Amino acid sequence: MTANLEGVISCKDSYFKINGKSRLVISGELSYFKTDPIEWEDRIRKLKANLLNCISTYVPWGLHEREKEQFDFSGRLDIAGFVELTKQNEVLGIVKPSGYVCDEISGGGFPSWIWAEGVRTRTGDPGFLHYLHRWLDTITPLLKGTQITEGGNVILWQVENEFGFGNKPYLLQLVHKVKELGIEVPIVLNNGDYYAEEGLLGAVDYYPTPGPDQIREVSAYFQNYRKTHPDKPIFSQEFEAGWLNTAASSDVTTMGHLPRVWLESLPKLAFINGCAGLNYFMFAGGTDPGMQPAKFFPNRYYNEAAIEEWGELGELYYRYKTTHAQLLSFESLLVDEPEIVTGAEVNVEGVPPEVLVNLRGMQLLSFSNASDETQAFTWESAMLGVVPTRTVLLPMETKLYPLHVHLHEGLKWIHSSAEFLYRDSSVCIVYGEIGQLNELKLMWNSEQLPHVADSGDVQTAWCDKELTVTFTHRPEDQWIRLDAYRIMIISRERAMRTWFGPEVCGRRDLLISDLYYAEWLEAADLICVEAEPGVSHELTVIRRSDASMQQITYTAPQHGVPDLRATEIMKWDICQDWEAQFVSSNAAAKITKLGIPYETNGHNDCGYAVYASEWISDGEVQQLLIPELNDYFDLFINHKWVASGKRTMKVQLINLVKGKNRLTLRCYSTGHDKDMALDPALSGMMLPLYVGAVHYEELVSWEQKMLFTKEQKDKMFEERDQLLSFHDDGYAQEIGIDIAALGKETENWSPFEFGSEGLLIKDANIDYTGSGEVLNRTQFYADAKYAGNRVLLEIRDADLIYALYVNGQRIAAIWQGWSNWGFENSPKYWDITPWIQFGERNQILLRCLMGPRGGGVFQPASISYYKAAIEGEASFIPLASGIQAAIEGELGTYGQESLKGFATKQEGSLIIAKSPFTYSDRSDVVHPMYIELEGVHDFTLIYVNGELIGKYYPGGYQRRFYVWRSWLKEGDNELALVGKLAATPLPCITIGRYHVKVKDQIQLS
């Protein structure tokens, strides 16, 4: 163990100490596996240019071990190479290599093959721990040397993710495991203080809902956390910096557009109220290529991030950079634990009640607009020595005002109505809106007044040793100099485009500009820039050594820049017969049964697969029930398309023949659910098919009983030391609860009924809040005349079912909630035939978590009787290799056609359409490429040069798909689309550029 661990990294006080110095940790999430490796260094440097000092990333087990015992750390999975790049660029690191990571990737980061192993993930199940420990034994030694204690840059190490619901022994043995393997840096757990064990840092995931009314809540949250955790740094492992989207959502995120001013206010409010560090999630958007996204999530991850998926800098990037410059200018104050004063205690007059006031250490004052209207007011404070000062705040905006701050030997900043950007011992910068009149008051503490010079449009007035500087913000930079100290006066636009050189002895070189991007290369006196082609820029350079100023006119090159206009693809080579050839050849076929999922059939990838079988029919019209098939499917009977659906369907079969009928189900699995660690919603068929509906009845009479409250549950976890899954019967037995016996009790059950809108009318005597557990029960009579039929239970809508019991027998341990993405209003079926007592009453018991809507069923359930199940022998044929062969021209027949008005030869056919395009990479130009699908009305896969890059969901927000440079070739390339394109009368497929910037260098004299 490192002899002086706390001298290297410590989180035992209220702020992080790194190499003996208290630091603010300003980190950004940058997922190496969601980023083109060609762009890794570009993204890292752009995070650093934003004044972030740390980069965080998950390390998903499932991507590195796609096939059992075959680990891959190459290409985009070279995690060690990625962390080394962050070190070379002198930023700190946080790594999160665990079993479950969520991160909206398929299966939450677990390998797909694990679902066929019959283990219970995220528990002390020995089978699960065997595989998880093997992963930790592989990844931990690989990254052990990246710790700051071993000369690396990693300061925090996370095990598990968002594990705040119980089973403490499971998590603590993971902590013990990685420590055994040599991890010395602090272990961070992003679940608040649920595991407040010695040596563990409890971090929080912080995603407040945007809105003016939340401004005060944000401030209070961090203040209260500081009071209850005085000896630990407040660290937000996931700090709101945008939001995600689902594949079918038509809005930019599931919360709509997040106002940029709101996101800019959050870190200001956090740090001024005691936060020690945060990790923006996500600071840089990413791509989940191919089948990597979780079920019903798009390939584009995190819309509106500061750095977009394709690398473009958005408005939020510049707002954050301005905020970070302000905060780091006062880092020594913030980490010195000064008093936090809020509201009326600050004693500032003239502030409207809609504005929240915070004061840190009598030197940093903030105003936050907690209303949806602009607030303009004049304030003053005798206590703080501030004369009447004008402030204007947009809705949800927060502004910081320094007070009585030392700038330079003999020079003190009193206050200013302008906003403050940056300060060091040679220069400071103030900014404001163009045309805005502002004042700055300074105090000179030396006997001899300084020599004052300015740019000519600044007014100065001395009163004894106090200097008042009056100025109007202009498009041009202004300045005033007091002896050697320089104060720059600039516009808000140029403040947001000010670029900071590396910090040396507390000072930085500065470039004030309107440039899209700039980066200092210190050794060569070079500034690397990315700029709009042909556009001129006025630049002001301030050198850190002596605050000398150089003004430059720079014009970006324009010649040879690629055309930004999108080009529609008109000519296509189309193949319609590849699937029939591939399936009939039985290539890659496995003999199985209907109702067996992909994973059990040894198919660990998602995507298309076919189940083909036969059954005997009397030729009469029959109802067919497809009870559970995750997730999209096409049904063919006797080689003719019948219907398409998602997850479940009832359909009348009208063209059956007497005798053998051929049934083909083409399934398309979009991935595993991101939370399926608790409910492995496997791919493909989960149940067989059922034909011949006999009887149907609704279950409308239910009762409910409290099992235990959240408080009781938490206490039970504290008192147990068992590696048990809290949703298994084993846990209930361990704490002395007999679920079956409770189901038979007659006391303490409360009846409930369903409202007119199908929602549960909650009993006033039951506490539905928190996350305790409740039991829900109903009964039905199974008529003896139905004996010999198959009995199916249908639950249409319920809140977080843990387990299902039939006549006292637990038949399923699950995590079934209808709030999950994509399956809303989709029923869940169970075949309960083996447990039914015909000619008697039967009991259904659901054990439920009390979720956001309560803890029970929200629509009547039902019982259905079917004559037979189709569950005989079947062929299971994954289509991925067939698609690949067809794209490569080794399968099927191609003909040149147009996609506009294209008519398929057979309805329901899976079509492949290919078209060539050219690409030329340019080292001196940034021109990220996209492929856009418009007017496409069915599910479509997108391939570039044989690489599956994306999944198009009809009606969803994502129509543009970013094409990584590592997928492209110089010269000729090929695009291929796979889908039921016949349902698309007027598609428009285009290739274009998100933006074009030239790369250049500016040599300083």
N, C-alpha and C positions, 0 to 999 in steps of 0.2 A: 504493500500500500504506500502511496505517496506520503513522505514524512510530514509535510506541512500542507495537507489537503486544503485546509481552510484559508491558507495564504494564497492558494491558486484560485479556488472557486468556493464561495460560501453563500448559503441562503438562510443563515440562522438569525440574521437581523432583519430589519424591515426593508432593506435594500440589498441587491446583489453586490457582493464584493468579488471582483475579478482581478487577480494578480495584486491583491491588497488594496484596490481602489473601488470605492462605491460607484456603481454605474447604473444608469437607466438602460434597460434592455429593450430596444426597439427592433423587433424582428418581423420578418415577413415569410409567409408560407410560399415555398417554391417547390413544387413536386417534380423531382427529376424524371419520374416515370410518366408524367403527363406533358413533358417538354421534349421537343426535338433535341437530341444531344448536340447537334450542330449549334444550337442556340443557347446551350447551358451558360456559357461564359457571358454572352450578351445579356441574358436575364440577370445573372449575378451582378454584373457591373451596373446595370440599370437600377437594381435594388440598392446597391451601395451609393450610387449617385444621388439617390433619394434620401441619403443620410441614415439609412437603416444600418445597424451594426451587427445584425444577426440574421441567419436564414434557417428556417425549419422545414423538415420534410418527414412524411411518413415513409416507412419501408414495408411495403405489402408482401407478406409471405406468399400469397397465392400467385403473384406474378413471377416470383423467383423460383418457385417449385411447382410449375404447371403439371409436370409429371412426377409421380412419387419418386423421391430420392434422386431426382435430376435437377440440380440447382443451376441457375443461369444468372451470372452477374456481368453480362456482356452488353455492349451497345447501350441502349437507353436504360438498361438495368444495372449499369456500372455505378452502383451507389458509392463505392470507395473512391472512384474517380471524380464523382460529383462533389463529395465532401472535400477532397483534395483541392478542387477548383475554388471552393469557398475559402479555404485556408489561404491559397495563393493570393486571393483578392482581399485578404485581411478582414474578413468578417467572421464573427462567431457562428457556432452551429448548434442546432437542436436536432437530434435524431430520434425517431419514434418507431423502432423495429419491434412489433408485437404480433400477436396472432390476429386479433381483430383491430382494424384501423378505421372502419367505416369509409370515410373519404368518398362516399357515393360511388364506389367501385363494386363490381360484381362480387356478391358474397361477403361484402365488408372487408375483403382482403384475404379471406381464407381460400386455400386451393379448392377447386371444384371437386377433386377426387375425395376429399375428406367426407363429403356428404354420403358417400356410398359405404363408409367404414362403420356406420352404426354408432358413432361416438356422439356424446353430448358436448358441444363446444362451449367454451367459456365456463367450464366447471372443473371440478377435481376428478372427472372421469379419467381413470388411468390410461385408457386407450387414447383419449385426446391428448393428455399430457405427454404421452410417449412421442407423438408426432410434433407437438409444440416444442418440447425440449430439444428434439432433433433440429428443428429450425433455429432455436436460440443457440444451440451448440455450433451452428454453422455461421449465422450472421454476427453473433457477438464477437468472436475472435477476429472476424474480418474488419470490424469497425472499432475494436478496442483501442487501437493505436491512434484513433482520431480524437480521443479525449484531451482536453486541455492539460490534464495532469500528466500526459505522456507526450507533450509537445505538439498536440493537435489544437483544434479550435472548438471542439464540441464541449459545451458547458452544461447541458441538460440531456437526460436520457429518459424516454417515456416507455413504460410497459403498459400494455392494454390501452383501451381508449374509451372514455366516457362510461366507465364502469362504476356507476354510482348507485346500483340497485341491489347490492348485497354480495354475499359469498366472499367475505373478506379473506378467509384463509387461502382461497384460490389465488387471489391477486398477490397476497404477501409472499406466497411461495414463488411467484414469478420474480418478485423483487429479490428474494434470496437467491434465486437461480442466476440472475444476471450479475449479482454481486460476487457470487462464487466464480463466475467467468471473468472477473477482473474489472467490472464497471465501478468506478470510484466517484464519478461526478454525481451530483444530486439526481435522484430519481424523481421525475415529475409525473403526477397523476392528474388528468384534467377532469376532476369530479369534485371540485371544491374541497371541503375539509372532511369528506366522508371517511377518508383513511388518514387521519391526523396522527400518523405514527412517527416516531423519532427517525429523522433522516429522510423523510419523504416530503416533497413539496406539493401541497394540494393547490392545483391551479383551477381556473374556472374557464368555461366556454361562455362567452358573453355576446348574446345576440338580441339586444333590445329592439322592440318594434319601433320603427321610425315614426316620429310624431312630436309636435311641440310639447304635449303633456308628459312626454317621457324624459325631457331634459332634467327636471328636478330629480326624477327617479335615478338617472344615471349618476348624478352627483351624490345622492344619498347612498347609493349602493356601495360606491368605493369608500366613502367616509365610514359607513357602518362596518364594512369589511376590515378596514384599518383598525377600528376600535376593538373588534373581536379577535384580530390576529396581529397583535402589536409586535410579535417577535418573528414574523415570517414575511417575506416579500409578497405583496399582492401581485400575482402574475396571471394574466389571461392567456391561456394556451391557444384559444381560438377567439379572436377579437373581430367583431363585425367589420368587414371591409368590402361588402357586396353581399350577394346571396345567389343561391343556386336556382336551377329551373328543372322542371320535369319535361320529359320528351314531348308530351301532348299539350303542354301549356302554351297558350298563344301570347302570353305576356313575357316581358323581358326577364322577370324572376317570379317566383311564386308569391313574393310580397310586392310585386309591381316594381316600378322604378324607385330606387333608393336615392333620395336627394343628396347631391354631393355635399351640400353645406352641412347636412346632418352627419354624414360620415366624417367630415373634417372636424366637427365639434367633439365627436366621441373621444379621440385620444387626448384632446385638450382637457376635457372634463375628467378623464380618468387620471391623468398625471397630476393635475393640480389638486386632486382630492386623494392623493396618496398611493396611486398605482406605482409599482416598481418596474413593471415590464409588461409588454404585450406582444402578441404574435398576430399580425394581421392575417385573417383567413378569408379569402386567398389574396395575397398581394399581387401575385401574377397568375392570371388565368391559365388554364391548361387544356389539353386534349386527352380524352380517354379514347384511344383508337379502337376501332373494330368492336369486339365484344367486351371490352374492358369496363364500360359503365355498368352500374347496377341496373336492375330491372326498371324499365320506364324512365331512365335518365338519358339525356342526350350525350353526344360525344363532346360537345363544348362544355367545359366545366367552369363555372362562375362567370356569369355575365357581368359586365360593367366593373371588372376589377381595375385596379390602378394601372396595371399592365395587362392589356387584353391578351387573349389566347394566342394571337398571332404576333404579339410583341409590340403592338402600337401603344403609345402612351396616351392615356385619357386625361380628362380634366382632373380626376381624382388624384392622379399621380402628382400633378403640380401643386394641388392643395395640400397633399400630405407633405411634400418637400418643404413648403413654407412652414407648416406646423412643426416639423422636425427641427428646422433651423431655429425656430423660436424656443422649443423645449430644450435643445442641447445647449443653447446659449445660457440657460439657467439650470443646467444639470447639477452643478455643485450646490445650488440652493435647494433643489428638489430632493436630493439624496441626503441632505443634512437634517431631514426630519423636522422642518419648521412647523409651527402651529397652523392648522387649517381653520379658518373662520368663514362662516356662511351667513348669508341673509342679513337681517337687521343688525347682527352683531358687528358687521363690518363698519357700520356708521358712515354710510355714504348717502348724501342727500340728493334728491332729484331723480332717483332711479324708479321707473314705473314698476308696479307690482308684478307685471308680466315678465320682468327680467330677474334672473337669478344672479346673485353676487357671490363670488368666492374670493378669498384672499389667502395667499400662502406666504407665511413668514414675513408679512408686512412689506414684501417686495414684488409680489406678482399678483395682480388683480385681474379677475376675469368677469366678464358680463356674458350671460347666455340668455337668448331670447326664447322663453318658454311659451310663445304664442304663435299663431299662424298669421300674424300681421307684422309688418315692419315697425320697429320701435325706434323713434328718434327722440333723444332727450339730452338735457344738459345736467351734468352732475358735478358735485364738488364734495370735498371732505376735509374738514379742519384737522381731524385726527391723522389723516394721511398726508396733509400738507398739499392738497390739490385744489387749485382754483377752478372756477367753472369751466367745464370741458364738454364739448359736444361729441356725442357718439350716436351712430346709426347702426342698427342690427337688423339683418334680414331674419325671417322666421327660422328658428332653430340654430341661428348662428352664434358662435362663441368667439369673443375677442379677448386677447391678453394684453395687459398694460403693465409694463415694468414701473416700479416706483423706487426712487432713491437708490439707484444702482451705480456701483463703481464702474467706470469705463476705463480710466487710464490714470496714471499718477497725477493727482491734482484735479481730475475731471470726474464729475458725478452727474449722472442722469437723474433729474428730479421727476419729471413725467412728460408725456406728450399726448396730444389728441390723435396723432398719427399712429398707425400700427407699427409694431416693432418686428423686424425680420431676423436680425443677426447682430451679434456683438463679439468682439474679442479685444485684445489690448491695443490694437492699432486702428480698428475701423468698426463702425456700426452702420446699420441700414434701417431706414424707416420708409414706409410706403403708405399709399392711400389711393383713392379714386382720382382719376384725371379731373382737374377742375376743382378739387376739394381744397379748402383752406385749412391749414393745420398749424399748430404751435408746438414747439419743443422747448422745455426749460432745462437749463444746465447750470451746474454750480462749479465754479473754479475755486479750488481750495489752496491756491498758492498765493504768495504775496504779490507777485508780478503777474499781471494779466497776460494771457497768451496772445500771440499774433494770430489774427483772424483773417482768413481769405475765403472767398466763396465764388460760386459760378456766375454771380452777377445778378441773379434774380431771386435772391434770398435776403430777407430783412433781418437785421440783428439789432438788439437793444440791450445795453448793460444797465443793471441796477445794482450798484455795489459789485458783488462778485457773482451775481446771478445773471445769466445770459438768456434772453428770450429770442428764439429763432422763429420767424414767421415765414411761411412759404405756401405756395399753391402747387399742387402736383401737376406735372406736365408730362407729355409723351417723352420728352427728353430727360435724361438723368441730370440731377442737380447735386451740388455738394457744398459743404462748408468744412474748413480745416482750422483747427485750433492747435497751433504749433504743429506737431507731427501727427496729431490725431485727426482722422477723416470721418465725416458723417455724410453718407450718401442718402439722397432724397429721391425716391423713384415712384413709379406708378405700380398699382397692384399687378398689372399684366406683366411687367418686367420683374417684379418680385417673384412671381411664380416661375419665371424662366431664368432665375439666377442660379448659377452652377458653382459648386463649392469644391475647391481642391482638397487634397489630403490634409489632415490636421498635423501640424508640426509645431511643437512647443506652444500649443494653445491657439495657434493662428492658422488661417487658411487663405490661399489665393482665391479670388472671387472673379466670376465672369457675370456681369449684369447684361441681360440680353433679351431678345424675343425668340431665341433659337428653340427649335423643337427639342433638341437634345445636345448636350455638350459634356465632355469628360476631359479632365486634366490629365496629361501625361507629364508628370513633374520633371523627370530626368532630362527630357529633351526640350523643355519649354514649348511643348506642343499642346494644343487643344484639339481633340478629336470631336467632330460634330456630325450630326445628321440633320439635314435641312431640306426645305422645299426647293426643288430645282429652280434655278434662275432668280430666286428671291434675295433681295438685299437686306442686310441687317446692320444696325448700329450697335456696336459692342463697347462695353466699358470694362476694362481689366484693372483690378486692384491687386497689387502684389503684397504678400503677407510680410515681407521683410521690412518695408518702410512705408506702406500704404500709398506708394506711388500709383498714379493712374495713367492708363493709356487708353485712348479711344480709337476704335478701328471701324471702318466700313467694310463689311464682308458680303460678297455675293456668291451664292452657291452655284456650282457648275450646273449646266443644263443639257449639254450635248449628250446624245446616246441614251437618254432615259427611257425605259420601257413605257409603252402606252398604258394608261390607267383604265381605259375603257374595257368593259367586259365584252367577250366574244361569244356569241351563241354557237353551239355545235349543231350543225345541220345534217351531216352525213353519219349514218350509223350502220354497222354490221350487226345483224340481228339473228339470234339462234333460238328456235322454239322447240327443238326435239331432243335436246341434250338430256333432260330429266328422264324422259321415258326410256331412252337408251341406257342410262346409268342405273335406273331402278330395275329394269328388266334383266340387266346383266348380273344383278345381285352383287355387284362390286361393293365391298366393305359391309355386306349384310351380316347381321347376327340374328340367330334364331332365338326368339324371346317370347313373351306373352304380352297381350294388351294390358295396359295398366302398370307397366314397368318403366320408370323414368330413365332419362338419358344416362344419369350417373351410374345407376345400377347396371346399365347395359355397357358400361365401360367407356362412355362418351363424355369426356370432361369439358369439352367446349360447348358453347351454346350455338345458336344459329339453326339452320334448317336440318330436319331429319324426317324420315318417312316411316310410319308404321303401316304394314300391309298384311291383311289377314282375310279369312273367309268365314262365313257362317251360313247355316241352313235357315231358310225362311220359307213360310207357306205361301209367299207371294202376295199376301194381303198388305194393305197400308199399315204401317207401324210407326209409333213414336220412338225416336232414338234419343236417348239422353247421353250427352257428353258431359260428365259431371265435373271433371277437373283435369284440364290440360293447359299447362303453363307455357306460353300465354296466347299467341296467335295461332290459328290453324285454318286449314282448308280441308273440306270433307269431299271425298270422291266415292261414289258407289258405282260399281261395274264400269270403272274408268271414266265416268262422267262427273263433272263438278256439280255438287249439290248445294253447298253453303260454305261461308267463311265466318269465323267468329273469334272470340277472345275468351279464354279460360273455360267457359261453360256454355252449353246450348241445348235446347230441345228443338228437334226438327222432325217433321212428318216425312217419312220415306214412302213415296208413291209409285216408284217405278222398279219395285223389286221383282225378281224372278223366283219362281218356285224351285227350291233347291239351293245350290250354292250361289252366294252373292259375294262379289269381291269388294272389300272395304279398304280404302287407302286414306290415311290421315297424314297430311303434310303439316308438321308443326314448326313453328318458328319461335324459338326461345330467345328473348332479348337480353337475358342475363339472370343472375341470381339477385334476390333482394339484398339491399345493403344492410338490413338488420336481421338477415336470416340466421344469424348465429343462434337465435332462440327458436326460430321456426324455419327449418330447412325447406323452403319452397323449391323443390327440385324442378328440373326442366322436363318438359314433355308430359307424358301421361302419368297421373298419380292414381287413377282408378280405371277399371275397365269400362266398357260402354254397356248401356242397359237398353233393352228393347221391350216393347209390349206393355205400356202403362196400364195398370189394372185399377188402382185406387189412389186417391190423393186427399189428404186432410190437413187443415192448419192447426197449429198448436198455439192457442191464443191465451190460455190461462197459465200464468206464471206466478211464482213466489220467489222472494229474495231474502237472504239471511247474511248478516255481517259475519265474515270469518275472523278477520282481525283488522284493526286500524293500522295506519302507517306507523304510528308511534309504537304500537305493540309489536309490529313487524320489525322495526329498527331495533327495539330492545332485544328481541329474540336473536337477531343476528349478532348483536354485541355479546350475547351470552353463549353462543355456540362456537365450537371450534372444529366443525366438520366440513370436509370438502364435498358439499352436497349442492346440487342444483336446486334453487329455491322453487322451481316450478315442477319438480318431480315429486311423486308420492313419498319418496324416501325422506324428503325434507319435512313434509307434513307429519310423517310418523315420528321423526326425530323430535319434533316439538310437541308430540302427544296429541295430534289431531287425526281422527279417523274420519276421512271424507265420506266414506260409504255410510257410516253410522249417522253422521250428521244429516245425510239425505233422508234418513228414515224418521228423524225427529219431527214432532208436531208443533213444538213451541218455538217462539221467536222467529217465525216466518211471516213476512209481510207480503200480501198479495199486491200485484200491480197489473195495470192494463195499458193498452196502447192508445195513444191519442189519435185524433183525426188525421194527423199528418204522418202517422206511423212512428212517432217518437214515444219513448218511454215517459209516462207520467210518474215522476219520482215521488216516493213516499216521504213526507215531511219528517218522519221519525228516523230516517236513515241518513247518516253522514256520507255523502258521496265524494267528498273531497280527498285530496292526498293520493296515496298509492297503496292503500290497504287492499284487502281482498274480500270478495263477496261470492256467495253461492247463489245460483239461479236454478230453479227446478220446475219441471212440468211433467205431466203424465198423459198417457194415451192408451186406449184399448186396442190391442192387435187381434182382430177377428180371426177365429180359427180357420175360416174359409180361405184366408190368404196364406195359410201355411204352404211352404214350398216356393213362394215367390221371394224375390229379393227386396229387402226393406232399406230405404235410404232416408237418412235425416238431412234436412236442408236448413241451415242457419243463414238467413239473408243479411242480417246486420247485427253485429255485437261488438262490444268494446273489449278488446284484449283478452281473449280466452286463454287461460293457462292449460286447462285440461277438460276433457269430456268423459263423463261416466254414464254408462247405461246399465240400469239395474244393479248399481253398486260396483260395477267393473270399470276400471279406468281403461279406455280404449285408445286414447290419444293424449300425448303431452305436447302442447303446441303453443305458439304465440300467434294468435290469429286476430288481427285488428283490421277493421275496414277503413281506417284513416290512412292506410298505406297507399303509396302512389300507384295509380293505374287500375286498381281492382275495386274501386268504389262501386257500390250497388251490384256487386257480383257475389252470388251466394257461394257458400261452402257446403260440400256434401260429405257424408260419411256413410259407408255401407255398414249398417249395424245388425245385419241379419243374424250372425252367430249368437248375439246376446238377447235376442227377442224371445219372449215367452208368449206364444200364440194362445188365444183364448183367455188372456189375463191382461191386467193393467201393467204398463211398463213405465219406468221412471227415467227421465233425462235430467242429468245434473251437469251444469257448467260452472267451473271455477274460474272467476274473472278478476283481473286487476281493476281497481277503480281508476279508470282513465279520465280523460278530459270531459267525456259526456256522461259519466256515471260509472256503472260497472255491470252492465247486463245486456240483454237482447233489446234491440230497438225496433224490430219488426217481427211479426208472428213467424215462428218457424213452421216447418211442415214435415209430414211423413208421406213418402211415396212408395207404392208397391209396383214392382216390375216383374214380368214373367221370367225374364232370363237376363243373364249377363253375357256379353261377348268378351270372353277372356281367354280364348284358346291361343294356339300357337300363332306367332306373327313374325314377320321379318322386320328388323330394325335397321334402317339404312341412313347413316349421316350423309348429308349432301355436300359437305364442304369440299371433299376431294373431287367430287364430280363438278362442282362449280369451278374449282381451280383448273381442272383438265379442260373444261369447255372454254374458259377464258384464254387458256394457252393454245387453243385450237386443236386439241387432241380428242375432242368429243363433240358430236353434233354437227349440224350443217348451218352455215352462215349465208345470209343474203343481204344485199344492200337495200335499206329501206329508210323511210323517214319516220320519226316517232310521232309526228303530228298526224292524228287520224289513224294511227296504226291499229290494225285489226288482227287479233290472234286467231290461229287455226283451231284452237280448243280453249274454251273458257276455263279460267283458273290456272292456265299454264304459267310456269315460272320462266320468264324470258330473260335472256342475257343480251344486252346491247353494248357494243364496243365502238369506240371512236379514238383515233390517234390525235395527239396534240404535241406541240413543240414547246420546249422550255430551255431558257438560257440563263444560267446563274451568273450573277455579277457581284464581284467582291466589293465594288464601289457603290452599289445601289442596294437599298432595302426595298424589296418588292414582294411581300408575302402573298402567296397565291391561294385562291379559294375556288371551289366548285359549288355552284348554286343550282338548286332544283326548285323550279316554280311550276305550278300547274300539275304536279305529280300527286295523284290521289290514292296511292297505295304504298305500303311498306316497301322500301327499296334499300338494297345494300350498295355501297359505293366502293369500288376498287380502283387503285392507281398502281399501275405496273404490277398487278397481281397481289397487292397488299390491301387488305380490307381496312379502309380508313374510317368509315362512318356508316351510320344507320339512319335513314331518313324516316321520320314518323309523319304521316299525313296530318296536316292541321296543327303541327307543333311550331314552336318559335324558331327552331334551328332549320334554316333552309340553306345556309352557307356552311361549307365544310372546309376548314383550314387544311392545306396540304403541306406537310412537313417537307423541308428541303431534302431530308435524308431519304424520302420516298421517291424523289424525282431524279431523272437522269438528264444529263446534258444532251440536248437534241430531241430525238423522238421518244415520246411517252404514250401510254395508253390508258384511257379511262374506260371502265366497265360498270354498267348498272345491272343489278339483278333484282327482279321484282315482277309483279303482275302488271306489266306496263300496258296491257290491253285496256285497263280501266282508266287510262290516261289519255283523253282525246287531244289535248293541246299542251303538251309539256314544253318547257323552255329550260334547257340545260346550258349554263354559261360558265366560262372560265374567266376569272378576272383577278385584280390585285386589290387588296384591302387599302393600301396606300403606297406611295412611292416617295422615298427620301434618298438623297445622295449622301454618301459618306465622304468626308473631306477632313483635312487637317489645317489648322491655323498656326503658323509659326510666329511666336512672339519675339519681338526684338529685344 
